[in-house]
Amino acid sequence: MHQSVQTPSLFIESLDLDAQGIAHRADGKVVFIEGALPFEEVTANIHRKKNNWEQGTLKSLLKESSQRVRPQCDFFGLHSGACGGCKMQHLNPAAQVAIKQRVLEDNLWHLGKVKPDFMLRPVHGLDWAYRYRARLSVRYVRKKAKVLIGFHERKSSYVADMSYCEVLPTKVSLLLLPLRGLIESLDSKESCPQIELACTQTVTALVLRHMHPLSDRDMQLLREFSVRHDVQWWLQSKGPDSVKLLEPDGSSVKTEKLSYELADFDLKMFFRPTDFTQVNPFINEIMVSKAIALLKVSSTDRVIDWFCGLGNFTLPIATQAKEVIGIEGSQSMVSLAKSNFQFNLEQRNQLGLTLGEVHFKTQNLFEISDNDLLELGHADKWLIDPPREGAHALVNALVSLVSQDANPSWLPPSKIVYISCNPATLARDASLLVHQANYACTAAGMLNMFPHTAHVESMAVFELQ
């Protein structure tokens, strides 16, 4: 371990993507300081040194930011054992939003040399109790004969000793201590490393990862807990496909399916507890409506929804477009998207509402080529919603076809709305679209999907010139 060394005073200029304060020494060397905020003057304990940069934690505040606030959660902090689930609780929520918007702008410009024509108003909502999806680690600490359940400690593989969580829904937060007691009572308490949470306004589903078969006694204890606390238990013995609902054994526990509504489009989306959905359903609903408004879909449009998942954008687009193609790499997700389409088609038919033509396709989007685009044919508009890795192969394939200019039957989309959970990969892909495919970035903005964390969700609009 490096010995901690205290710095002379440093002025914090900005925050990086990990919510660390950025300062420069007199010789120009960059210093990243955890816990420091922009415009503060601080000293820091340096625990890591490289040739071009140093990293440390806040030692003392010489000049405090007007935006520094007292963290609402008792488990937040820089001290040993502090929960690492949130990194920005010491910063005013409004300032968090402003800083994330600036992070998006800086990444687009410094990494992609792209400057949007217009910055969209940031989208934000609840600051607390917003997280309807979470992966909670479980550890039985044999020396203390104690179970811990929660997020990892800051920069550690240990589980934080937390008894509640301010960003989880209140009902789930109140379950943390009862869950400890339950796991402590199980025969398999040392072989259950994780509980995955998926909930809605009416259903709380908990997926217990277990490395060894559960005893009949354990199964009964889980059933009793589900009745007492009105939750669904799902059991996962291996990968996500092994997940099964623990049947309530004749009890009154709800077996209602997990779902969320997109009210602006009269749609209901079903999902399984291990399927990918956004952690913040409130921001997701706004995001879908905003993205489709920016796409300006017409009744004659053919649209491709890349990385379509369970149809989160595909089906809303289908309420306005002539045809939509949803493309996803996972066959199980495509099956779920098809099921959601069929359910909503039947429901809307009963109400006298329509959906455009919808098709789904399974394809590895990290290996897509220009020939694949040719086979799909022209689409008037694209919506792209990739994981953190971005859509590099897809954008490269588009650039390749645009630069060839040898396929008069194929035309690039006139408009692209790109949803991103990583401003760095968005900037990389935006650079290709703007500088090599003749698109203009006409608008961009952030969505505060994860308050109190450094996560930046964003969307950008590209129009063909």
C-alpha positions in Angstrom: 0.0 0.0 0.0 1.1 3.6 -0.7 1.7 5.7 2.3 -0.8 8.6 2.4 0.8 12.0 1.8 -1.1 15.3 2.5 -1.0 17.9 -0.3 -0.6 21.7 -0.2 -4.0 23.5 -0.8 -5.6 22.7 -4.2 -8.4 24.5 -6.1 -11.1 22.1 -7.4 -12.0 23.0 -11.0 -14.6 20.4 -11.9 -15.8 16.8 -11.3 -14.8 13.7 -13.4 -17.1 10.8 -14.4 -16.5 9.2 -11.0 -17.5 12.3 -9.1 -14.0 13.0 -8.0 -12.8 16.6 -7.8 -10.2 17.6 -10.4 -7.4 20.0 -9.4 -3.9 20.8 -10.8 -0.7 21.2 -9.0 1.5 24.2 -9.7 3.5 22.1 -12.1 0.3 21.1 -14.1 0.0 17.6 -12.7 -3.7 16.5 -12.4 -5.0 15.5 -9.0 -8.3 13.6 -8.5 -9.8 14.0 -5.1 -12.7 12.0 -3.8 -15.2 14.0 -1.7 -14.1 17.4 -3.1 -16.5 19.7 -5.0 -16.0 22.3 -7.8 -14.7 25.7 -6.6 -13.6 24.4 -3.2 -10.1 24.9 -1.8 -8.9 21.7 -0.1 -6.1 19.6 1.1 -6.0 15.9 0.2 -4.4 12.7 1.3 -2.8 11.2 -1.7 -2.7 7.4 -1.8 -1.9 6.8 -5.5 0.7 8.4 -7.7 1.4 8.0 -11.4 3.6 10.0 -13.8 0.8 12.2 -15.0 -1.7 12.2 -12.2 -2.4 11.5 -8.6 -5.4 10.3 -6.7 -6.5 10.9 -3.1 -9.3 11.7 -0.7 -10.4 14.9 0.9 -8.4 15.8 4.0 -9.7 19.3 4.9 -11.9 22.0 3.5 -10.2 25.4 3.4 -13.0 27.0 1.3 -16.4 25.2 1.1 -18.7 25.2 -1.9 -22.1 26.9 -1.5 -23.5 23.7 -3.1 -22.2 21.3 -0.4 -25.0 19.8 1.7 -25.3 17.4 4.5 -25.8 13.8 3.1 -29.3 12.4 3.9 -28.0 8.9 4.4 -26.0 7.9 7.5 -24.0 5.3 5.5 -22.6 7.8 3.0 -19.1 9.1 3.4 -15.4 8.7 2.7 -14.6 6.7 5.9 -13.8 3.0 5.9 -17.0 1.0 5.7 -19.1 3.7 4.0 -21.5 2.6 1.4 -20.3 3.0 -2.2 -23.8 3.0 -3.8 -23.9 6.8 -4.0 -21.1 9.2 -4.6 -22.7 12.7 -4.7 -25.0 13.0 -1.7 -22.8 15.8 -0.4 -23.8 17.9 -3.5 -27.0 19.8 -3.8 -29.3 17.8 -6.2 -29.8 20.7 -8.5 -26.1 21.2 -8.8 -25.7 17.4 -9.5 -27.9 17.9 -12.5 -26.0 20.9 -13.8 -22.7 19.1 -13.4 -23.9 16.0 -15.3 -25.1 18.3 -18.1 -21.7 19.8 -18.2 -20.0 16.4 -18.2 -22.1 15.5 -21.3 -21.1 18.7 -23.1 -17.4 18.3 -22.2 -17.3 14.7 -23.4 -19.0 15.5 -26.7 -16.5 18.3 -27.3 -13.3 17.0 -25.9 -13.7 13.4 -27.0 -15.7 13.9 -30.2 -15.2 17.5 -31.2 -19.0 17.7 -31.4 -21.0 20.7 -30.2 -24.8 20.3 -30.3 -26.8 23.1 -31.9 -29.1 23.2 -28.9 -28.8 21.8 -25.3 -32.0 20.3 -24.1 -33.4 21.1 -20.7 -32.1 18.4 -18.2 -34.7 15.8 -17.2 -34.9 15.1 -13.5 -37.5 13.8 -11.0 -37.4 12.1 -7.5 -34.2 12.5 -5.6 -34.9 9.7 -3.2 -36.7 6.3 -3.3 -36.4 6.2 -7.0 -34.4 2.9 -7.5 -36.8 0.1 -8.5 -34.0 -2.2 -9.7 -30.9 -3.1 -7.6 -28.4 -5.9 -7.1 -27.8 -6.3 -3.4 -24.8 -8.3 -2.2 -25.2 -10.8 0.6 -22.4 -11.9 2.9 -22.4 -14.1 6.0 -19.6 -12.9 8.2 -18.7 -16.0 10.1 -16.5 -14.3 12.7 -19.4 -12.1 13.8 -22.1 -14.6 13.0 -23.8 -11.8 11.1 -25.4 -11.3 7.7 -24.8 -8.1 5.7 -27.1 -7.1 2.8 -26.6 -4.0 0.7 -24.2 -2.3 -1.7 -20.4 -2.7 -1.6 -18.3 -0.4 0.6 -16.6 2.4 -1.2 -13.7 1.0 -3.3 -14.0 -2.4 -1.6 -15.4 -5.9 -2.2 -16.8 -5.9 1.4 -20.5 -5.3 1.9 -21.5 -2.1 3.7 -23.2 -2.6 7.1 -26.4 -0.7 6.2 -29.8 -1.0 7.9 -31.7 1.1 5.4 -31.2 2.8 2.0 -32.6 6.2 1.0 -32.6 5.5 -2.8 -34.5 2.3 -2.6 -38.3 2.5 -2.3 -39.3 2.8 1.3 -40.9 -0.6 1.5 -37.7 -2.3 0.2 -35.5 -0.2 2.5 -37.5 -1.4 5.5 -36.9 -5.0 4.4 -33.1 -4.8 4.7 -33.1 -5.8 8.4 -35.8 -8.5 8.2 -33.9 -9.9 5.2 -30.8 -10.1 7.3 -32.7 -12.1 9.9 -34.1 -14.4 7.2 -30.7 -15.2 5.6 -29.1 -15.8 9.0 -31.8 -18.4 9.7 -31.2 -20.4 6.5 -29.2 -23.6 6.3 -27.7 -22.1 3.1 -26.7 -18.7 4.5 -23.1 -19.1 3.4 -23.9 -19.9 -0.2 -26.4 -17.1 -1.1 -24.2 -14.3 -2.5 -26.9 -12.0 -3.9 -30.4 -10.7 -3.9 -31.6 -8.9 -7.0 -34.5 -6.5 -6.6 -37.2 -5.8 -9.2 -40.3 -3.9 -8.1 -43.2 -1.9 -9.3 -45.8 0.1 -7.5 -47.7 -3.1 -6.6 -45.2 -5.9 -6.8 -41.9 -6.5 -5.0 -39.8 -9.4 -6.5 -36.6 -10.6 -4.9 -34.3 -13.0 -6.8 -32.2 -15.1 -4.4 -29.0 -16.4 -6.0 -28.0 -19.7 -4.3 -24.9 -21.7 -5.1 -26.2 -25.0 -3.7 -29.7 -26.5 -3.6 -31.9 -25.1 -0.9 -33.3 -27.4 1.8 -37.0 -27.9 2.3 -36.7 -26.0 5.6 -35.1 -23.0 3.7 -37.9 -23.1 1.1 -40.5 -23.0 3.8 -38.8 -20.0 5.6 -38.7 -18.1 2.3 -42.4 -18.8 1.7 -43.3 -17.6 5.2 -41.2 -14.5 4.7 -43.0 -13.8 1.4 -46.4 -14.0 3.1 -45.4 -11.9 6.0 -43.8 -9.1 3.9 -45.9 -9.4 0.7 -43.0 -10.1 -1.7 -42.3 -12.6 -4.4 -39.3 -14.9 -4.1 -37.6 -16.0 -7.3 -34.8 -18.6 -7.1 -31.7 -18.5 -9.3 -29.4 -21.5 -9.1 -27.2 -20.7 -12.2 -27.5 -18.1 -15.0 -30.5 -15.7 -15.6 -32.3 -18.4 -17.5 -32.5 -20.6 -14.4 -34.7 -18.1 -12.5 -38.0 -19.6 -11.3 -40.8 -18.2 -9.1 -41.0 -19.9 -5.7 -44.6 -20.9 -5.7 -46.5 -19.6 -2.7 -47.7 -23.1 -1.7 -51.4 -22.1 -1.5 -50.8 -18.9 0.4 -52.2 -15.5 -0.5 -48.9 -14.1 -1.9 -49.4 -12.2 -5.1 -48.3 -13.9 -8.3 -49.0 -10.7 -10.4 -46.5 -10.2 -13.2 -44.0 -7.4 -13.1 -44.9 -4.6 -15.5 -44.8 -0.8 -16.0 -47.0 1.5 -18.0 -46.1 4.1 -20.7 -49.2 6.2 -20.1 -48.6 8.6 -22.9 -49.0 5.7 -25.4 -51.5 3.5 -23.6 -49.0 0.7 -23.3 -48.2 -1.9 -20.6 -44.8 -3.6 -20.6 -44.2 -6.9 -18.9 -40.8 -8.1 -17.7 -39.2 -10.8 -15.7 -37.2 -9.9 -12.6 -33.8 -10.6 -14.3 -34.7 -8.8 -17.5 -33.1 -5.4 -18.2 -35.3 -2.5 -17.4 -34.4 1.0 -16.3 -33.8 1.4 -12.6 -35.9 4.6 -12.5 -39.4 4.0 -14.0 -40.3 7.7 -13.5 -37.5 9.0 -15.6 -37.9 6.1 -18.1 -41.5 7.2 -18.9 -40.4 10.8 -19.5 -37.4 9.6 -21.6 -39.5 7.5 -23.9 -42.0 10.3 -24.5 -39.2 12.9 -25.1 -37.2 10.6 -27.4 -40.1 9.9 -29.6 -41.1 13.5 -29.7 -37.6 14.4 -30.9 -37.7 11.6 -33.5 -40.8 13.2 -35.0 -42.3 10.0 -36.2 -44.9 10.2 -38.9 -47.6 7.7 -40.1 -45.5 7.0 -43.3 -42.2 6.3 -41.5 -40.3 3.0 -41.4 -38.2 3.1 -38.2 -35.5 0.8 -36.7 -35.1 0.5 -33.0 -31.6 -0.7 -32.3 -30.9 -2.5 -29.0 -34.7 -2.7 -28.6 -34.8 -4.8 -25.4 -38.3 -5.7 -24.3 -39.8 -3.1 -26.7 -39.5 0.0 -24.4 -39.2 2.3 -27.5 -40.4 -0.1 -30.2 -44.0 -0.2 -29.2 -44.4 3.5 -28.5 -42.9 4.2 -31.9 -45.4 1.7 -33.4 -48.3 3.9 -32.1 -47.2 6.6 -34.6 -45.2 4.9 -37.4 -46.2 2.8 -40.4 -43.5 0.1 -39.6 -41.0 -0.5 -36.8 -38.3 -3.1 -36.7 -36.9 -3.9 -33.2 -33.4 -5.5 -33.2 -31.8 -7.0 -30.1 -28.9 -9.5 -29.5 -30.7 -11.6 -27.0 -33.2 -14.2 -28.2 -35.0 -14.3 -24.8 -35.5 -10.5 -24.9 -36.8 -10.6 -28.4 -39.3 -13.3 -27.3 -40.4 -11.0 -24.5 -40.7 -8.0 -26.8 -42.9 -10.1 -29.2 -45.1 -11.1 -26.2 -45.4 -7.5 -25.1 -46.4 -6.5 -28.7 -49.0 -9.2 -28.9 -50.5 -8.3 -25.5 -50.7 -4.6 -26.3 -52.0 -5.2 -29.9 -55.0 -7.2 -28.4 -55.6 -4.6 -25.7 -55.6 -1.7 -28.2 -57.8 -3.5 -30.6 -60.4 -3.8 -27.9 -60.2 0.0 -27.3 -60.3 0.8 -31.0 -56.6 1.9 -31.0 -54.1 0.7 -33.5 -50.4 -0.2 -33.8 -48.3 0.0 -36.9 -46.6 -3.0 -38.4 -44.0 -4.4 -36.0 -41.2 -6.9 -36.6 -38.4 -8.1 -34.3 -35.1 -9.5 -35.2 -32.3 -11.2 -33.2 -28.8 -10.0 -34.2 -25.4 -9.4 -32.6 -25.2 -5.6 -32.8 -21.6 -5.6 -31.8 -20.6 -7.4 -35.0 -23.1 -5.8 -37.5 -21.8 -5.0 -40.9 -22.7 -2.7 -43.8 -24.1 -5.8 -45.6 -26.5 -6.3 -42.7 -27.7 -2.8 -43.1 -28.3 -3.3 -46.8 -30.3 -6.4 -46.1 -32.5 -4.5 -43.7 -33.1 -1.8 -46.2 -33.8 1.9 -45.8 -35.4 3.2 -42.7 -36.5 6.8 -42.4 -35.4 7.1 -38.8 -33.4 5.2 -36.2 -33.5 5.1 -32.5 -30.3 3.7 -30.8 -30.3 2.7 -27.2 -27.1 0.7 -26.6 -25.4 -0.5 -23.3 -22.3 1.2 -22.0 -20.1 -0.1 -24.8 -22.1 2.1 -27.3 -23.0 1.3 -30.9 -19.6 1.5 -32.5 -20.0 -1.4 -35.0 -23.5 -0.1 -36.0 -22.2 3.5 -36.5 -19.1 2.2 -38.4 -21.4 0.2 -40.7 -23.5 3.3 -41.4 -20.3 5.4 -42.1 -19.1 2.7 -44.4 -22.2 2.8 -46.5 -22.4 6.6 -46.6 -18.7 6.8 -47.7 -19.1 4.1 -50.4 -22.0 6.0 -52.1 -22.4 3.0 -54.4 -25.8 1.8 -53.2 -28.4 4.2 -54.7 -31.2 1.9 -53.4 -30.1 2.4 -49.8 -30.3 5.7 -48.1 -29.2 6.6 -44.6 -31.9 7.6 -42.0 -32.8 11.3 -42.1 -32.8 11.4 -38.3 -31.2 9.4 -35.4 -32.1 9.7 -31.7 -29.3 8.1 -29.6 -29.9 7.2 -26.0 -26.7 6.7 -24.0 -25.7 5.6 -20.5 -22.0 6.5 -21.2 -21.1 10.0 -22.4 -17.7 8.8 -23.5 -19.0 6.2 -26.0 -21.7 8.6 -27.1 -19.0 11.1 -27.9 -17.0 8.5 -29.8 -20.0 7.5 -31.9 -21.2 11.1 -32.3 -17.8 12.0 -33.8 -18.2 9.4 -36.5 -21.8 10.5 -37.3 -20.9 14.2 -37.5 -17.4 14.1 -39.1 -17.7 11.1 -41.4 -21.4 10.4 -42.1 -22.6 14.0 -42.7 -24.9 14.4 -39.7 -25.4 17.4 -37.5 -25.9 17.0 -33.8 -28.9 19.3 -33.5 -29.7 18.7 -29.8 -28.4 16.9 -26.7 -29.3 16.7 -23.0 -29.0 14.6 -19.9 -31.5 12.7 -17.9 -30.9 12.2 -14.1 -31.7 8.5 -14.1 -29.5 7.8 -11.0 -29.6 10.8 -8.5 -26.6 11.0 -6.1 -24.4 8.9 -8.4 -22.0 9.9 -11.1 -24.0 8.0 -13.7 -24.9 10.2 -16.7 -27.8 9.2 -18.9 -28.3 11.3 -22.0 -29.9 11.6 -25.4 -28.6 13.2 -28.6 -30.4 14.0 -31.9 -28.6 13.7 -35.3 -30.0 15.0 -38.5 -28.6 14.2 -42.0 -27.3 17.3 -43.8 
